[in-house]
Amino acid sequence: MKRNLLFFLLILLFLNPAAEAFGEYTASEDVMKSRKQFADDRFGIFLHWGIYSMFGQGEWYLNYGPTAEEYMKAAKGFYPADFDAAAWVKAIKDSGAKYICITSRHHDGFSMFKTAQNDYNIVDGTPFGRDILKELADECQKQGIALHLYYSHLDWVRDDYPRGRTGKTTGRPGTGENWESYYAFMNAQLKELLTNYGPIRAIWFDGWWDHDEDATPFDWHLQEQYEMIHSLQPACLVGNNHHQATFEGEDIQIFERDLPGENTAGYSGQAISRLPLETCNTMNTSWGYKIKDQDYKDSKTLLRYLIKAAGMGANLLLNIGPQPNGELPAAALERLQHIGEWMKLNGETIYATEAGPFPAQSWGTSTRKDNRLFLHVMTPDTNAIIIPEGTKILNAKEFSSNKEVKFTQAGKATVLHLDSMPEDTVDYIIECEIE
């Protein structure tokens, strides 16, 4: 009887992706529509920006020595005079990115939006006095870009946040005796974000790992928080960068600095769910602005990472750390332009595609739309590439020119015979009709 019940439940799970591994949580029709839009987008831009940019040492600067009291004084000098929401959104849209995720509040506790919960925010706590999040949200709506909001679960400056594995040198007590106060503060801010800034397509949480099972575990009350988000904006997705298998109530799965199934950076060893997937990575080596970090990946490397992500059925959320004056770094803008030029020509093979029918190969990867298979040939050893068995090709042509590509059978596999790849080609795309 138990085996039959288990088999029945597994069948239900297979037939109903919305119910996967979430127990009581069943995604609404609005959420399922947002999940589909999110997955179709394939490319977004991450923006890590706050008063930490003034120090030019990355978004974790407060964790490495300053006291919270001294650090917080920097807000009085934050004046990003060159911030232009319209210019930001246009540059990002022209890159081919379909959404923006910006840090509404990072681990240093500073809010990049107008909040009634404290004065430690960009409107009440700085001479700038403008709500950059409101300006960005309005511009995203105007230019047709979806907006996601990063929100930190942990806080290095508030006394009512119970000290975890980080922020131990900031000088705050962090006893955790008034944890309920901090939880109420977070939810009040989330209500503001989901009420005052128009449609928010996703809340992107970070910091759960500060109190995971290996540190000082306690109940984050995530289920109540997730339910509140879905009730305030029924189409809003929930994601959490906790480096674990997905929790009940989440709508997307996040991988940090690695493609799904890889774990070279040590943050992404979790099992891959059937939810929409997203990998976040940096253009250089830092998330927040770091003045010495000019080690930017070249445009070819970034594009190939985007292509590889799409070949695994995942989005790429590519990070930029804006400068303290409010500008996007010139190196980042240059790469956005190059990516945009490529996406204008080849975006059809990335947007609204699924993972290819076979894993990545030594020569590259593949994406798929119905019976159209796009082979992304990036690193071939020879002019003959092998398509694994199980994929029957009916015809093949160059995506850019429609020129026929010859192929032969080699046992159960198929061999495509390519012309020589042009030098410095990012991606030689072959479009195939498959059975």
ABEGO torsion letter per residue (X at the ends): XAAAAAAAAAAAAAABAAABGAEABBBBAAAAAAAAAAAAAGBBBBBBBBAAAAAGAEAAAAAAGBBAAAAAAAAAABBBAABBAAAAAAAAAAAGBABBBBBABBAAGBBABBBAABABBAAAABAAGBBAAAAAAAAAAAAGBBBBBBBBABBAABAABBBBABGAAAGBAGAGAAAAAAAAAAAAAAAAAAAAAEBBABBBBBGAAABBAABBBBBAGAAAAAAAAAAABAABBBBBBAGBBBBBGBABBBBBGBBBGBAAAGAAABBBBABBBBBBBBABABABBBAABABBBBAAAAAAAAAAAAAAGBBBBBBBBBBAAGBBBAAAAAAAAAAAAAAAAAAAAABGBBBBABBBBAAEBBBBBEABBBBBBABBABABBBBBBGBBBABBBBAAAGBBBBBBBBEABBBBBBBBBBBGBABBBBBBBBX
